[in-house]
Amino acid sequence: MNTTLKTILLTVLTLSVFAIALVELSGVSSHALFNKYGIGEGHSASPDEKADQAKRDEEVKKMVDIVYARTKQILSTNKDKLTTLAEKLLEKEVIFKEDLEEIFQSAEDQALLDGEFSNIHDNVDNQAQDKPGFGKVNISILPACASVYTDISSNPKVLEITFSDSSSSSGCLCSDGNYRRGKIRAEFTGAYRTQGSTLVVTLQNYFVNDIQYTGTRTITNLGNASGHFKYSYVVTGASAITSTGTITWSSQGEIDRIEGDATLNPFDDVYLITGSANGVSRRGKNFSVNITQGLKKKIGCPRIVSGKTTITNSNGNSMELDFDPIGGEPCDKIARITYKNRTRTITLR
C-alpha cells in the first residue's frame, strides 16, 4: 500500500481517537469544556480570577497529557488493526471513489456512442449491399417498420433509412430491443464495394429510445488486398443528448470484414475494429479511448464479443476493459475491468 496514504489514514484515526478520549475523560463536549473554564468569554479578569485561571490551565494541561498517553497506548496496542482498516479502505476504493466514478461514467458514455454508431454502420453496410447500384445483393437486417429510399441516378448516390411506426409513439422496435425513430442518410461517391469510394452518413432527428444522436461518419473503402474488404472511418461532431447530460464524441480507425465476404447471408459477417476515440462525458469530463486489441463484432450479436480497450480519464488514470474475460467469444454482457492493478468482472448494460 502507498506509504503516504497509510500515514494520512493513521493520522486521521489518531486524531479521532484523541478527540473521543478527551470528551470521554472530561464528560462534556469540547464546546462545553471551554465554556466551563471561561475561555473566550471576552471580559477583564481580576487578580483572583487570573490565579484561578492559571490553576484551571494546569488542570487542562494534565488532562491533555493523560489523554495523549491513553491515545498513544490505544494506537500502539491496536496498530495491526488500524493498518488492516487502512488497507481495507483502499481495497474498497474509498480513496479513489470519485476518480473511479468518473472513469466508469466515461466508459459508459463511450460505449453508448460507439455502440450506436456501430449499429448505424451495420444498417447502412447491409442496405448498401442489398440495393442494386450500391453493392452485391444481400438480405435485409432491418425491422419491418423501417423503410428504405434510394436514388442511384443522383451524384452522389443517396440511400436513406427511416425508422417510424405509426402504431407506436416510441418508434420502430428493432432486433436489439431498442426503439428507433428518425432518419439515417448515406451519400455514396461510387459503388460501395469499389476501392476508393467514400460514404458519408448523417443523422436527421435520430433517436434511440429517448436519446438523440447527432454526428457525421465518413467511411472510405480501402479495398480487399488482404482477401476481405477493409474500410477506414472517421466520426466527427457526434453527440448523445440524454436526460442527465450531453456527451460529445469523435473517433477514427479501421473496420476489417474478416468473415462473410463470400456469402449472401449478412448474419455470418464478422468485423474487426481498431482505432481510438475522444470525448467529453455527461459530467463534463474529458476522456480518451484506445483499442489495444481489435474489437470483434458479429452481425448476429448486438454487442462486442471480444477485444480490449483502454479508457483514460481527465486525471490521466486508465482502466482496461476486456470484452471476453472467459474466452470463447460468447454473445453476452460479461466483461472484466482492470484499474490500478485491481481486477473485477462486471455486467455491461
VEXDREN-2710 file (C-alpha; in Angstrom, 1 decimal):
% VEXDREN-2710
k/r/px/py/pz
1/MET/0.0/0.0/0.0
2/ASN/1.1/3.6/-0.7
3/THR/3.1/4.8/2.4
4/THR/1.7/8.3/2.2
5/LEU/-1.9/7.2/2.1
6/LYS/-1.3/4.9/5.0
7/THR/0.2/7.7/7.1
8/ILE/-2.7/10.0/6.2
9/LEU/-5.3/7.4/7.3
10/LEU/-3.5/6.6/10.5
11/THR/-3.2/10.3/11.4
12/VAL/-6.9/10.8/10.8
13/LEU/-7.7/7.8/13.0
14/THR/-5.2/9.1/15.7
15/LEU/-6.9/12.4/15.9
16/SER/-10.3/10.7/16.1
17/VAL/-9.3/8.5/19.0
18/PHE/-7.7/11.5/20.7
19/ALA/-10.9/13.6/20.4
20/ILE/-13.1/10.7/21.7
21/ALA/-10.8/10.1/24.6
22/LEU/-10.7/13.8/25.6
23/VAL/-14.5/14.1/25.6
24/GLU/-14.9/10.8/27.4
25/LEU/-12.5/11.9/30.1
26/SER/-14.0/15.4/30.6
27/GLY/-17.5/14.1/30.5
28/VAL/-18.6/17.1/28.3
29/SER/-18.4/18.3/24.8
30/SER/-15.3/20.3/23.7
31/HIS/-17.6/23.4/23.4
32/ALA/-19.0/22.9/26.9
33/LEU/-15.4/22.3/28.2
34/PHE/-14.2/25.7/27.0
35/ASN/-17.3/27.4/28.5
36/LYS/-16.9/25.6/31.7
37/TYR/-13.4/27.2/32.2
38/GLY/-14.5/30.6/31.0
39/ILE/-12.3/30.6/27.9
40/GLY/-13.2/33.1/25.3
41/GLU/-15.9/35.0/27.3
42/GLY/-14.3/38.3/26.5
43/HIS/-14.3/40.1/30.0
44/SER/-11.4/41.5/32.0
45/ALA/-10.2/39.1/34.7
46/SER/-9.5/40.2/38.3
47/PRO/-6.2/39.1/40.0
48/ASP/-8.2/36.3/41.8
49/GLU/-9.7/35.2/38.6
50/LYS/-6.3/35.1/36.9
51/ALA/-5.0/32.9/39.7
52/ASP/-8.0/30.6/39.3
53/GLN/-7.4/30.6/35.5
54/ALA/-3.8/29.5/36.0
55/LYS/-4.9/26.6/38.1
56/ARG/-7.5/25.6/35.6
57/ASP/-4.9/25.8/32.8
58/GLU/-2.7/23.5/34.7
59/GLU/-5.6/21.1/35.2
60/VAL/-6.4/21.2/31.5
61/LYS/-2.7/20.5/30.6
62/LYS/-2.7/17.5/33.0
63/MET/-5.9/16.3/31.3
64/VAL/-4.4/16.6/27.8
65/ASP/-1.2/14.8/28.9
66/ILE/-3.3/11.9/30.3
67/VAL/-5.4/11.7/27.1
68/TYR/-2.3/11.9/24.9
69/ALA/-0.8/9.0/26.8
70/ARG/-4.0/7.0/26.6
71/THR/-4.4/7.7/22.9
72/LYS/-0.8/6.6/22.3
73/GLN/-1.4/3.4/24.2
74/ILE/-4.6/2.6/22.3
75/LEU/-2.9/3.1/19.0
76/SER/0.2/1.1/19.9
77/THR/-2.0/-1.8/21.2
78/ASN/-4.2/-1.8/18.0
79/LYS/-1.6/-0.9/15.4
80/ASP/-2.2/-4.1/13.4
81/LYS/-6.0/-3.5/13.4
82/LEU/-5.6/0.1/12.3
83/THR/-3.2/-0.9/9.5
84/THR/-5.8/-3.6/8.4
85/LEU/-8.5/-1.0/8.4
86/ALA/-6.4/1.4/6.3
87/GLU/-5.7/-1.3/3.7
88/LYS/-9.4/-2.3/3.6
89/LEU/-10.4/1.3/2.9
90/LEU/-8.1/1.4/0.0
91/GLU/-9.2/-2.1/-1.2
92/LYS/-12.8/-1.0/-1.2
93/GLU/-11.7/2.1/-3.3
94/VAL/-12.9/4.6/-0.8
95/ILE/-9.9/6.8/-1.5
96/PHE/-10.4/6.6/-5.3
97/LYS/-14.2/6.6/-5.3
98/GLU/-14.6/9.9/-7.1
99/ASP/-11.9/9.1/-9.7
100/LEU/-13.3/5.6/-10.3
101/GLU/-16.9/7.0/-10.7
102/GLU/-15.5/9.4/-13.3
103/ILE/-13.8/6.8/-15.3
104/PHE/-16.9/4.5/-15.1
105/GLN/-19.1/7.3/-16.4
106/SER/-16.6/7.9/-19.3
107/ALA/-16.6/4.2/-20.1
108/GLU/-20.4/4.1/-20.2
109/ASP/-20.7/7.2/-22.4
110/GLN/-18.0/5.8/-24.8
111/ALA/-19.9/2.5/-25.1
112/LEU/-23.2/4.4/-25.7
113/LEU/-21.8/6.4/-28.7
114/ASP/-19.6/3.7/-30.1
115/GLY/-22.3/1.1/-29.9
116/GLU/-24.9/3.2/-31.7
117/PHE/-22.6/4.4/-34.5
118/SER/-21.5/0.7/-34.9
119/ASN/-25.2/-0.2/-35.3
120/ILE/-25.7/2.7/-37.8
121/HIS/-22.7/1.3/-39.8
122/ASP/-24.2/-2.2/-39.8
123/ASN/-27.5/-1.0/-41.1
124/VAL/-26.0/1.2/-43.9
125/ASP/-23.5/-1.5/-44.8
126/ASN/-26.3/-4.1/-45.1
127/GLN/-28.6/-1.9/-47.1
128/ALA/-25.8/-0.7/-49.4
129/GLN/-25.2/-4.3/-50.3
130/ASP/-28.9/-5.1/-50.5
131/LYS/-29.7/-2.5/-53.2
132/PRO/-28.7/-2.7/-56.9
133/GLY/-26.3/0.1/-57.8
134/PHE/-24.6/0.1/-54.4
135/GLY/-23.1/-3.3/-54.0
136/LYS/-23.9/-7.0/-54.0
137/VAL/-27.5/-8.2/-53.4
138/ASN/-27.9/-9.3/-49.7
139/ILE/-30.6/-10.0/-47.1
140/SER/-32.0/-7.1/-45.1
141/ILE/-31.4/-7.0/-41.4
142/LEU/-33.9/-4.1/-40.8
143/PRO/-37.2/-4.5/-39.0
144/ALA/-40.4/-4.3/-41.0
145/CYS/-41.2/-0.9/-39.6
146/ALA/-38.1/0.6/-41.2
147/SER/-38.3/2.0/-44.8
148/VAL/-35.5/2.5/-47.4
149/TYR/-35.3/5.1/-50.1
150/THR/-32.6/5.0/-52.8
151/ASP/-31.5/7.3/-55.7
152/ILE/-28.7/5.8/-57.8
153/SER/-29.1/8.5/-60.6
154/SER/-28.0/11.4/-58.4
155/ASN/-24.4/12.3/-57.7
156/PRO/-23.6/11.3/-55.0
157/LYS/-25.9/8.3/-54.8
158/VAL/-28.4/8.5/-51.9
159/LEU/-29.6/5.9/-49.5
160/GLU/-32.0/6.8/-46.6
161/ILE/-33.2/4.5/-43.8
162/THR/-36.3/5.9/-42.0
163/PHE/-37.4/4.4/-38.7
164/SER/-41.1/5.0/-38.0
165/ASP/-44.0/3.1/-36.7
166/SER/-47.5/4.8/-36.9
167/SER/-48.8/2.4/-34.3
168/SER/-46.2/3.3/-31.6
169/SER/-45.2/6.7/-30.3
170/SER/-41.9/5.1/-29.1
171/GLY/-40.8/4.5/-32.7
172/CYS/-39.7/1.4/-34.5
173/LEU/-38.9/-1.7/-32.4
174/CYS/-35.6/-3.2/-33.6
175/SER/-34.0/-6.6/-33.1
176/ASP/-31.8/-5.3/-30.3
177/GLY/-34.8/-4.4/-28.2
178/ASN/-34.4/-0.6/-28.7
179/TYR/-36.9/1.8/-30.3
180/ARG/-35.6/4.0/-33.1
181/ARG/-37.1/6.9/-34.9
182/GLY/-35.7/9.4/-37.3
183/LYS/-33.5/9.0/-40.4
184/ILE/-30.1/7.8/-41.4
185/ARG/-28.9/9.4/-44.7
186/ALA/-26.0/8.0/-46.6
187/GLU/-24.3/9.5/-49.7
188/PHE/-22.0/7.5/-51.9
189/THR/-19.4/8.7/-54.3
190/GLY/-19.4/5.3/-56.1
191/ALA/-20.3/1.7/-55.7
192/TYR/-19.9/0.8/-52.0
193/ARG/-17.7/-2.2/-52.7
194/THR/-15.4/-0.3/-55.1
195/GLN/-11.9/0.6/-53.7
196/GLY/-11.6/4.4/-53.1
197/SER/-15.4/5.0/-52.9
198/THR/-16.5/7.2/-50.0
199/LEU/-19.6/7.0/-47.9
200/VAL/-20.8/9.9/-45.7
201/VAL/-23.5/9.1/-43.1
202/THR/-25.5/11.8/-41.3
203/LEU/-28.4/11.6/-38.9
204/GLN/-31.6/13.5/-39.1
205/ASN/-33.8/13.9/-36.0
206/TYR/-32.5/10.4/-35.0
207/PHE/-33.4/8.9/-31.6
208/VAL/-32.8/5.6/-29.9
209/ASN/-35.4/5.3/-27.1
210/ASP/-35.2/8.8/-25.6
211/ILE/-31.6/9.6/-26.5
212/GLN/-31.0/11.8/-29.5
213/TYR/-27.8/11.2/-31.6
214/THR/-26.0/13.6/-33.9
215/GLY/-22.9/13.4/-35.9
216/THR/-21.2/12.5/-39.3
217/ARG/-19.5/9.3/-40.1
218/THR/-17.2/9.1/-43.2
219/ILE/-16.3/5.7/-44.5
220/THR/-13.7/5.0/-47.2
221/ASN/-13.3/1.7/-49.0
222/LEU/-9.6/0.6/-48.7
223/GLY/-10.0/-2.4/-51.0
224/ASN/-9.6/-6.1/-50.4
225/ALA/-5.9/-6.8/-50.9
226/SER/-6.0/-9.0/-47.8
227/GLY/-8.8/-11.1/-49.3
228/HIS/-11.6/-9.3/-47.5
229/PHE/-12.8/-5.7/-47.6
230/LYS/-11.4/-3.1/-45.3
231/TYR/-12.7/0.4/-44.6
232/SER/-11.4/3.4/-42.7
233/TYR/-13.9/5.5/-40.7
234/VAL/-13.9/9.0/-39.1
235/VAL/-16.7/10.2/-36.8
236/THR/-17.0/14.0/-36.2
237/GLY/-19.4/16.2/-34.4
238/ALA/-21.1/13.3/-32.6
239/SER/-23.2/13.7/-29.6
240/ALA/-25.7/11.8/-27.5
241/ILE/-28.3/14.1/-25.7
242/THR/-29.5/12.2/-22.6
243/SER/-31.8/13.2/-19.7
244/THR/-28.7/13.5/-17.5
245/GLY/-26.4/15.5/-19.8
246/THR/-24.9/15.7/-23.3
247/ILE/-22.0/13.5/-24.4
248/THR/-19.7/14.8/-27.2
249/TRP/-17.5/12.4/-29.1
250/SER/-15.2/11.8/-32.1
251/SER/-13.5/8.6/-33.3
252/GLN/-11.3/7.2/-36.1
253/GLY/-10.0/3.8/-37.1
254/GLU/-10.4/0.9/-39.5
255/ILE/-13.0/-1.8/-39.9
256/ASP/-11.9/-5.1/-41.4
257/ARG/-14.6/-7.6/-42.5
258/ILE/-12.8/-10.8/-41.6
259/GLU/-15.6/-13.3/-42.3
260/GLY/-18.7/-13.3/-44.5
261/ASP/-17.4/-11.7/-47.7
262/ALA/-18.1/-14.9/-49.8
263/THR/-21.8/-15.3/-48.8
264/LEU/-25.1/-13.5/-49.3
265/ASN/-26.1/-14.1/-45.6
266/PRO/-25.4/-10.9/-43.5
267/PHE/-25.6/-12.8/-40.3
268/ASP/-22.3/-14.6/-40.8
269/ASP/-20.4/-11.3/-41.3
270/VAL/-17.7/-10.6/-38.7
271/TYR/-15.8/-7.3/-38.3
272/LEU/-12.6/-6.4/-36.6
273/ILE/-12.5/-2.8/-35.4
274/THR/-9.3/-0.9/-34.5
275/GLY/-8.8/2.8/-33.7
276/SER/-9.3/5.5/-31.0
277/ALA/-11.8/8.0/-29.7
278/ASN/-12.0/11.2/-27.6
279/GLY/-15.0/12.7/-25.8
280/VAL/-16.5/14.7/-23.0
281/SER/-18.7/12.8/-20.7
282/ARG/-22.1/13.9/-19.5
283/ARG/-20.3/15.1/-16.3
284/GLY/-18.3/17.4/-18.5
285/LYS/-15.0/15.4/-18.0
286/ASN/-12.6/14.7/-20.9
287/PHE/-11.7/11.1/-21.7
288/SER/-9.8/9.2/-24.4
289/VAL/-10.1/5.6/-25.6
290/ASN/-7.6/3.4/-27.4
291/ILE/-8.4/-0.1/-28.8
292/THR/-5.5/-2.2/-27.7
293/GLN/-6.8/-5.5/-29.0
294/GLY/-9.1/-5.4/-32.0
295/LEU/-12.8/-5.4/-31.1
296/LYS/-14.7/-8.2/-32.8
297/LYS/-18.3/-7.6/-33.8
298/LYS/-20.7/-10.2/-35.2
299/ILE/-23.8/-9.0/-37.1
300/GLY/-25.9/-11.6/-35.3
301/CYS/-24.9/-10.2/-31.9
302/PRO/-25.7/-6.6/-30.8
303/ARG/-22.5/-6.5/-28.6
304/ILE/-18.8/-6.7/-28.9
305/VAL/-17.8/-10.3/-28.4
306/SER/-14.0/-9.9/-27.8
307/GLY/-11.2/-7.3/-27.7
308/LYS/-9.8/-4.8/-25.3
309/THR/-9.8/-1.0/-24.8
310/THR/-8.1/1.4/-22.5
311/ILE/-10.1/4.3/-21.2
312/THR/-8.2/7.3/-19.7
313/ASN/-10.0/9.9/-17.6
314/SER/-9.3/13.6/-17.1
315/ASN/-6.8/12.9/-14.3
316/GLY/-4.7/10.7/-16.5
317/ASN/-5.7/7.4/-14.8
318/SER/-6.6/4.5/-17.1
319/MET/-8.9/1.5/-16.9
320/GLU/-8.7/-1.6/-19.2
321/LEU/-11.9/-3.2/-20.4
322/ASP/-11.8/-6.8/-21.6
323/PHE/-14.9/-7.9/-23.6
324/ASP/-14.1/-11.6/-23.5
325/PRO/-12.8/-12.4/-20.0
326/ILE/-13.9/-16.1/-20.0
327/GLY/-12.9/-16.8/-23.6
328/GLY/-14.9/-18.4/-26.4
329/GLU/-16.4/-15.0/-27.6
330/PRO/-19.9/-15.6/-26.3
331/CYS/-22.7/-13.0/-27.1
332/ASP/-23.1/-11.9/-23.5
333/LYS/-22.7/-8.8/-21.4
334/ILE/-19.8/-10.0/-19.3
335/ALA/-16.6/-8.0/-19.2
336/ARG/-13.6/-7.5/-17.0
337/ILE/-12.1/-4.2/-15.8
338/THR/-8.6/-3.7/-14.5
339/TYR/-8.0/-0.5/-12.6
340/LYS/-4.8/0.3/-10.6
341/ASN/-3.9/-3.4/-10.6
342/ARG/-7.3/-4.5/-9.3
343/THR/-9.5/-6.7/-11.5
344/ARG/-13.3/-7.1/-11.3
345/THR/-15.8/-8.9/-13.5
346/ILE/-18.8/-6.7/-14.4
347/THR/-22.1/-6.9/-16.4
348/LEU/-22.4/-4.4/-19.2
349/ARG/-25.7/-2.5/-19.7
END
